[in-house]
Amino acid sequence: MGIFENKLRVAISDDFLEALNALPRNTTKKVQKFIRQFRSNPTSSAHNYEKINNAADPNMRSVRIDGSYRAIVLKPEQGNIYVLLWVDNHDEAYRWAERRRCVVHPDTGSLQLFSVDEEEYVGADTKERADDDQPMLFDEWRDRNLAQIGIPEELLSVIRKMQNIDDLEAAADSLPEDAYEALFWLSQWGDLNRVYKEIVLVNQQEKSEEVDPEDFEAALENIQSQRKFVIVEDDEDLERILEARLEKWRIFLHPSQHKMVHVDVAGPVRVLGGAGTGKTVVAMHRAAYLAEELLEVDDRILFTTFTKNLARDIEENLKKLCSDDAMRRIEVRHLDQWVHQFLRNQGYDQKIEYYQEGSGILDELWRQAMESRPDDLDLPRSFYREEWERIIQTLGCTTERDYLRARRQGRGTPLKRSARRKIWPVFKEYRNLMSDRGLRERDDAIRDARTLLEKAGEILPYRALVLDEAQDMGAEAFKLIRTMIPEDRNDLFLVGDGHQRIYRHPVVMKHCGINIVGRKRSFHLKINYRTTDEIRKYAVGLLEGWPVDDLDGGEDWTDEYKSLIHGDPPRVCVCERWEDEIDAIIDFVIDLDERELARCCLVVRTKKQRDQYGQALEQRGLETYLISRDEFDRREQPGLRLATMHRVKGLEFDRVIAAGINDGTVPLALRLNNTDDPAVKREIEMQERALFYVALTRARRAALITAHGKPSEFLRG
């Protein structure tokens, strides 16, 4: 018997929710009403259960929605569980059920739903291969070996006909996700033991007894199953699931994500992963878990990130994920906002200003300070600002002695101690000018906040901190974060990706007092759940040959970064004229309905471009919706989304149009030509590539890249 007895329980598969989302709106309401009634009494005769003739799985039944639509339910002979698997019009629902099985895998204990129709796995060319001597992809391993890593017995004959990785990827949508993932890594590593240890064992709970293939209730408690199935605990839980059906990240977690969310360790945790791997999802679920399960009732959690718009997006999503009680214990603020509020509460009378070249008070003060530069050093003007940002501020140099002792790693221009003494007056004068006017730069303010905290002791209410987009935090920010939270179990949860660094310079966290020790506190997400593998490959290609750090002094990698979703590669359209580019964009979206258009975003490099493209599309009669820095994307508002590459960080869309990818715009010539230091120029180009990478990987299903005139070098190489 299962671990739950006598109580009738209902579970829902993600396939059911996917099918529900595709139904007409009026039918969707009927299905939701049916689900509520079904959960309260799955055995009611009103559901009109019917056996399915010729069904591959004897446990499948059809139940009535209305005169046209049926739901497919798994009702095992043993146990008290009912699983909603699919919903469709009558004939299609029956056809779907006739060729599918839902079984408990006897080795892994996970619940697997798959088709037994061989046509869904192999094309005609694969099926008709007759050369018995032709090597196949998995010839090296016996059936028993493949079964151990989660391959259903019914599909072994199909697996045996796969000749190469293309055959495997063609079957990705039909194979159980856990089986496909195990086969993919087996094809890449060629090491069955490694797949078993790193994929199968890591992704399943420890079992105290043998797997019972008839115990579907126990299978649903397996974390492998929870990537595809969710048990409805009560009416409130059902309403949460129905509300979240369009955002399945709120319901389903990959086993590796589940492990990270629920880890209990003595110290900071670091999570790395490429775009679309669910880092922010993990961070939000972690905050919810800390608030609801791991910490004491009076503990508070700070969830912070680099930019205001990302913090706003995260707060809106956390409200959907967390209970009201949990949400009251989580404070969401971007770090600069937190620092500003903290300093003001401490009576800090300095005004925080952000440097903008060519405008603003800080630019004027910088120009005045530059009058102190020595005449006998042949250093370009750009060198001084770069030295200030990359060395003085990053390393916290407040005195000449600090500067003379600083290690200038990453600077392309060598500088002797005597030269440093000569240029220090520029930086000293700049600080004096700011102090005279009661002004501080961002890094100065963060440093001041840390100094105040070090003197005051533990005055903050926070017991834990969750940080998203860690790659865009500077050294001073990490030092402040370490000071804010007492060192204890589960104190810091830091999530980031060096491939998406678009704001700051690389930082080594251990140099800032944050020590990530041991495998149990360092995780790497490998699977992209958002973007098709074709889009992922194109985006990763933009960073090929560019080393990326792991936020702690090592090097990150993308060779095991993979998507399980497939589709068309990004379409590149280089036009002769601006008008032709607008035509190409219109053609890409012309057949989308209102809901589909609202899930499509046109992304450009600059605000000026954004406004130009928006105006041109509006003049063609296309409704648009601006995603601004200060506003959350209101999904219910109609219109093609318009945003800059910086603004779409953390967002996702069904379709993305990366427009205006022209020479001089991507990468932005204004930035590249503003330095004479080759190391700085290379860093800027890396950030520009990362921006383009970020923009493309917002797309779930399709991407269009457009340019006019001379295209960007990123499209030519």
N, C-alpha and C positions, 0 to 999 in steps of 0.2 A: 504493500500500500504506500501511497505518497505520504509526505510529511504533514499534509493537511487532510483531515478525514471528516466526512459527513457534510461539510459545508460546500455548497455548490459555488464554483468560482468561474469567472469569465476572463479570458485574455484576448488581446487584439494584436494582430500582426501589422507590421508597417506596410505590407502589401495591401491590406484591407484599407488602411488610411489613405494610401496612394490612390487606390481605386475610388474611394469616396471623394477625394479631391477632384477627380476627373468627371464626376457626374454633373448633370444639369442642376442649377441651384434649387429648383423646387423639389427634385428628387433627393438632393442632399439633406433637406429638412426632414423628409420622410424617413431616410435612413437613420438620422440622428435620433428621431423619435423611437424607431425600432430598437436601436442599441440600448436606449434607456429602459425600455420595457423588457428587452432580452436579459439585461443584467439583473433586473429585479426578480425574474423568474424564467430561466432558460428552458425549463421543461414544459412551459405552458403549451397547450394544444393549439392556441391561437397562432403560434409560429408556423404551423403547417409543415412539419418536417417531412421531407421526402428523401428516399434513397436515390442514389445516382447510378443508373445502369451503366455498365462498362467502366465504372470508376476504377482508377489505378489504386486508390486507397479506400478500403472498406469502411474506414472511420469517418469518411466525409458525408455530410448531409447538406441538403438544400433547405433553406427556410424562406418564407414569403415576406417580401417588403410591401409589394402591391401587385396589381395585375400584370405588370411588366418586368419588375425587378426582383431578383433573388439574391440572398446572401449565402455564401458557402461556409459551413461550420464544421470544425473538427470535433467529433464526439467519440472519444475512445471508449471501448467497452469497459475498461477498468478505470476507476478514479472518478473524481467529481469535477472535472475541468471541461470547459467548453471554450473553443478558440475560434474567433471570427477571422476568417482567412481571406475572403474576397467578396466583392459585391459588383454586380453588373446586370445588364438586362438578361432575361431568362435564358435564351439560347447561348449567349456568350459565357454566362456564369457556368452553365453545365459543361460547355466545351473546356473551359479553364479547369474545372474540377476533374474531368475525365482523365486528364493526362498528368496529374500532380499527386505527389505523396508528401505526407508530413510525418516524420518519424524521429524517434530518439536514437541518436547514433550510439551504438553499443560500446564504443571506446571512449569517446569524449564526453558523452552524456548530454550533448547539446541537442536542441530541437531544430530539425532541418526541414525546410520546405523547398521542394524542387520538382522539376518536370521530368517525366520518364520518356518524353518524346525525343528521340534521337535527333530529329530534324532541327530542334532548337539549339543543338550543341555543335553540329558539324555541317559545313556546307557540302554541296554536291561533290566538289573536287576532293575533299577529305574523305567523304564516305565511300567513294568509288576507288580509292587507292587499292591496288591489287598486288603490288609488289611486296611479298612477305619479307624480303630481305632489306627493305627500306627501314632504317632505324627510326624509332618513334621517340617522342620526348621523354616518356617515363619508362622506357624499356628496362632501365637499370634496377628498378624496384619491383618487388613482388606485390601481388594484390594485398597480402597481409600488411606489408609495409605502408601502403597507401591508406589502408583502413585505419591504421594506428594514428595517422595525422588528420583523420576526420573525413575521409572520402566515403560517401555512401556506397554500399555494396552494389546497389542498382545502377550506379554510374561508372563502375570500373571498366565496363566494355567500351564506353564512350571515351574515357580517359586514354585507353589503350590506342585509340585511333588518332590521337593528337601527335602531329609530327614536329611542330615547332611552337614557339611562343605566340605566334599569330593565331594558331588554332586555339590555344588556351584563352587568349584574350577575346576571341570571337564568342567563346562560351561563357564569358564572365557574368553576363546578366542572367543566365539560366542556372548556373551552379549555386549551391548554398554559399553565402559570403565567406564563412569560415573555411570551407573546402577550397574555394578559389584562392583565398589568401595563402593557405598552406601550400597549394600546388605552385602558386607563383613564386614563393620564396624557395621552394624545392628546385624549380627550374633555374633560378638565379644562383643559388648557393651550391646546388648539387650535393648537399649534405643532409641526409635524412635525420640524423641525430640532432643537428643544429636546429632544424625546423621543429622537431619535437620539443626540444628544450626551450627555444626562444619564442616559438609561436603557440604551440599547443599547450604546453604546461603553463606558460605565463598567462595565457588567455583563458584558463579555466580554473575553477575553484578546486582546492584539495578535496579529494573524495575519500571518505572513511570506509566506503563499502563499494562493492561492484555495481556497475550501472545496470539498472533494470530498464530494458527497452520498452516496457509497458507502462512505466511510471512517468506520465507526461507532466504531472504536477512538479515532481522533482526536477525534471528537465527544464521547466520554465524558471526555476530558481537559479539555474546555471548562468553565470555571467556571459557566456558565449551566446546563449539564447536571448539574452536581454538586449542584444544589438538589433534583434528583429521582432521580439514579442514583449508585450507589457501586460502584466496582470492588473486588472481593475480591482482595487481594494475596497472602494466604497463609492457612493454617489458623487461625493466631492472630487474624488480621484478621476472618475469618469468625465466630469465636466472639464477638469483640467486637461485631460487627454484630447477631448473634442475641440477645446479652444486652441490647443497647440498642434492640431493635425497638420497645419501648413508649415510649422516650424518643428520638425521632428527631432531637432537637437535637444529640445526640452524633454523628450520622452526616452529616446534611445541613445545609449552610449556604447562605443566599441569597448571590448574587454580591456584593452590597454588604457583607454581613457578612464574606465571604471576604477582600475587599480590606482591611477594617479589621484583621482578625486578622493578616494577613501584611504590613502596612505596615512600611516600614523608613525612619525619618525621624530628623532631627537635633533631638530635643527632645520635649516632652510632647505627648500626643495627647488630645483631648477627643471623647467620643462622647455625643451626645444622642439621645433617642428616647422616644416615649410608651410607656405600659404595653403589654407583649406584643410589643414590637418585637425582643426578643432581646438586650437590652443585657447582661444577666448571662451569657448564652450566649457572646456575643462576648468578654466579659472573661475567661471561663474558657478558651475556645479560645486567646485571646491569651496567657494565662499558660502554657498547654501548649506553644504555638508558641515562645515565648521560651525555655522550658526545654529543648525538644527540638531546636530549629533555629537560633535567632538568637544566643544568648549562649554564652559560653565554658563549658566543663565545670564549672569551679569557681565560677561565678557563682551567686548566690542571688536568688530573687524573693520579695517579700512581697506577698501578696494580702490586702487588708484591706477592711473595710466598717464600717458604723456600729454595728450591733448584734450581740450574741453569737449569737442564733439564726440570723441570716443567714449569719454566718461559718461556723457549724456546717453549715448546709445546703450552702453552697458547697464546703466541704471534702469532704463526702460525695459530691457530684457530680463534683468534680475527680478523686477516686479512681477513678470510673468512666471518666473521660475520658482520664486520663494513664497512661503507663507507670509502673512502680514507680520507675525511675530518674528520670524527670521529676518525679514527686511528691516525691521526696527533696530536690529542689532548690527546691520551692515551700513556703513557710511561710504558713499561713492563720490569721490572727488578727484579731479586731475591734480597732479602734484603741485603745480604752480598756484592753483586756487587754494589748496590746503596751506601752503607756505604763507601766502598773503594773509589769510585769515588768522593763522597762528601768530604771526608777527604783530598784526594789529591788536590781537587780544593781549599781547605782552607789552603793549605801549610803544611799539616800534614806530618811530616817526619818519622813517625813510620811505620814499616812494619808489616802487619797483618799475623800471622802464625796460623796454626791449629795444635793442639796437637794430636800426634799419638803415642800411647804407643809402645815403642820398637824401634822407629826410629825418626829421625828429631832433629832439634836443640832444640825445646821445651822439648823433652824427656830428652835430655842431661842436660838442665838447671834444670829440675825438679829433676833429680838424684842428682845434686849438692846441691839444696836447701834441699833435704831430709837429708843431712848430719847434718842439724841443728835440727833435731828432738830430743826431750828429751829421755834420756835413761831410766827414771823411769816410763814411761807410757807404759803399755803393749797394744799398739795399732798396728794392722797389717799395713803394708805399703800401702795396698789398701785403708785404711781408710782415709789417708791424701788426696789422689787425689779425692776421693768421697766427702770429706768435702769441698775441693776447688771448685769443679764443682757444687755441690748441695746447698751449703750455701754461701760461700764467693762470688762466681761469680753471682749466681742466685739472691742473696739479695743485691748485690752491696756493699759489705763490703770492704772499702778501708783503714780503720784504725782498730787498736785493739779495740777501743771503739765500733765501728760498730759491730764487731764480738761478743763482750761480750754481746751486747744487742740483738743480732739476735735470732729469734725463729727458732729452729732446727726441724721444723715439717718434718716428713717423714724419719728421721734418726733412724736407729735401735739401735745405740750405744749411751747411755746417756753420757753427758759430763758436768762436773761442771765448774764454771767460772775459778777456779784455773787451771784446765787442759787446758782450752781454752787459757789462758795466756801462758802456756808452749809451746803450739804447734803453736801459732801465728807467731813466728820467721821463721818457715818454709815457710809460705805464704808470709811474708814480704820479705824474701830473694829471693824467686822465682820472685816476682815483681821487685826487685832491679836488679836481673840478666837480666831480660827481658829489663828493661829500659836502662841498660848499653850498650846493643846491639841494641837498637832502635827497639825492638819487642813488639807486643801487641797480646794478644789472642782476639778471636772474640768478646766476651762479653765486654772486655775492649774497643775495637774499637767502638762498638755500644754505650757504655756509653760516650766515648769521643765525638762522633758525637752529641749525645743529649746535652751534656754540651755546645758545640759550638753553637748549634741552640738556646739554652735558652739564651745565651749571645747576639747573633746576632739578635734575634727577627724573624719576618716573612719575611725571605729572599727567601723562596722557592716558586715556581710558582704553586704549587698544591692547588686545592680547595677541592679535595676529594681523598680518598684512598680506593682501593678494595684489600682485603687480602684473598688469598686462602690458605688452609692447616694451619689455625690458630693454630691448636693443636700442631704444631711443632715449634712454636715461643716461645722463652724464655721471662722472665720478662723484661729484658733489651730491647728486641725488641719491646714489647708492649709499654714501656715507651717512646721509641724513636718515634714510630708511633703516639702516642698521641701528642708529641711535634711537629712533622712534619706538622700536619694538624690543622688549626685553628678550634676551636669548633664552629660548625654552623649546619645548616640543611644539612642532607644527607652527613655528613663529612666522616664517616667511615662505611664500609660494610665488615664485618668480617665473614668468612665462615670456618667451621671446623668440626671435628669429633674426639672426644677423643678415639674412638675405633680404629682409624688409627694412633695413636701417635707412631711413630717409631724412633724419634730422641731426643726429649727434655723431660723435666719434667713438670708435671702439673703446671699451672699458674692460678691465680685468676685475671681476667682482671680489676676488680674494684680496686684492690690494685695497679694497674699500671696507674690509672687515667682515665680508659675507663669505663664509667658508662652506662650500658644497663638498661633502665628503661621502664617498661610497656610492655604489650602484643604486642603493635603495633611495637615494635622494637626488638622483640625476636621471631624467627620463628623456626619451626621444620619440616623438610621434612620427610615424613613417607614412601613414596612409592619408591621402587627400580625399576627403569625403564630399567636397564641394565641386571641384573642377574636373572636367573630363581629362583623361590621360593625354589626349592630343593637345589640349590647351596647356596643360602642365608642362609637357615636353617643350613646347614653343617658348613658354615663359622662362623655364630653367635654362634654355639655350642662351637667353640674354645675359646670363651670369656665368656662362661657361668660361673657364680659365681665370676667373676672378676669385681669389681665395677669400673665404668668409670665416669670421671668428665665431667661437661658441659662447661668447660673453664672459669667458673666464680664462682667456689666454691660449686656448687650444683652437683647432680648426674644425669647423662644421662641414657637413658633406650632404650631397643630394643623391648619391648613387643608390640609396635604398628608399628614396622618396618616390611614392607611386600612387596613382589613382586607380580605383577599382571600377570607375565609370568610363564609358567610351562614347565617342561621338566624332564629329567632323573636326579637323584641325582649324585653327583660326584662318579666316579668309582675309587676304591682304589685297587691298584695292588702291593702287597708286594712280591718281587721275592727273590729267594735264592742267585742268582749271579748278578753281574753288567751286564753281557751280556744278561741275561734274561730281565732285566729292559729295556735295549736298544731295545730288541725285542718288548716289550710291547708298547713302545713309537712309534716304526715304525708301528705296527699294528693299532695304534690309528689314524695315519695320512695317511696311505698308499693309501686310496681311495679318498683323497682330491685332487681336481684339483689345478692348479697353484694359482688361485685367493683365493681359500679357505685356502690353505696352508699359504699364506701370511697374513691371518687373524687369525692365530693360533700362540700361543707363549709358548715356554718352559721356565719356570721360576724356578730358583734355588736360594739357600741361598747365595752363595759366587761367586766371579769372577772366582776362580779356578775351581769350579764345572761347571760354565757356559762354560768355555773353554774345559773342559774334555768332557762334553756331546756334545758340538758342534763338536769337532774333531771326536768322535765316530760316530755321525750321518752322518757327511760328508763322512767318510770312508764306510758307508753303502749306499752311493749314494744319500743321502737326502740333497738338497740344503738348506742352512741356511743363516740367515741375523742377524747380531749383532746389537741390540739396545744399543748403547753406551751412556755414560753419556753426551757426548759432541755433540750428533747429534739427530735431530728430526727423528722420524720413517717415512721414506719415503715409503708411502703405495704402490707406484707403483713398488718398488723393489721386486723381487720374493724371496721366501724362507721362511722356518719356522723361526719365530722370536726367538731370544735367549736373555734373560735378567736376571738380578738379581732381587730379590724381591724388593729391594729399587728402582731400575730403573723403574719398571712398575707402580709406584705410579702415578695416574692421567691418565693412559692409559686404553684401553679396547680392547678386542679381541673376536672373535666368540667362540674360544676354547682356553682353557688354560691347559697346562700340568705342574703341580707342581711336579718336579722331585727331586730325591735324598733326600726325606723326611726321613732321617735316624737318628738313635740314635746318639747323639753327634753333629749333624749338625743342626737340628731343634728340640729344641732350640740349639743354637750354644754353645757347651760346653766351648769353649775358653772364652766366655763372662761370662757365669754363674760361672765358676770356678775361675774367677779373682777377686772375692770379698768374704769377710767373713761376711758382713753385711746382715742379713736376709731380711731387708727392701729393700736394693738395689737389692738383688738377686730376690726378688719378682717383683720389677719394671722391671728388665731386662727380666724376663720370660714373663711379660705382653707385653713388646715390641716385643718379639719374637712371641708371639701368634698373636699380631696385624699385624706383617709382613706376617704371613701365611694367616691371614684373608684378608689382602690387595691383596695378590697374587691370591687367589681363586675368589675374587669378581671382578677381571678384566674380568672374563668370561661371555659372553652373553648367550651362548647356551649349552656348555658342558665343563666338567672338568674331567681330569684324574690326580690322585695322585699316584705317584710311589715311591718305595723304594726298596732297596736290603739289604740283611743281616738282621740286627736288626732294625726294624722300629722305628721312633720317638715315644716318649711317647704321643705326640699329636694324633697319629693314634690309640693308644691303649686304650685311656681313653675317 
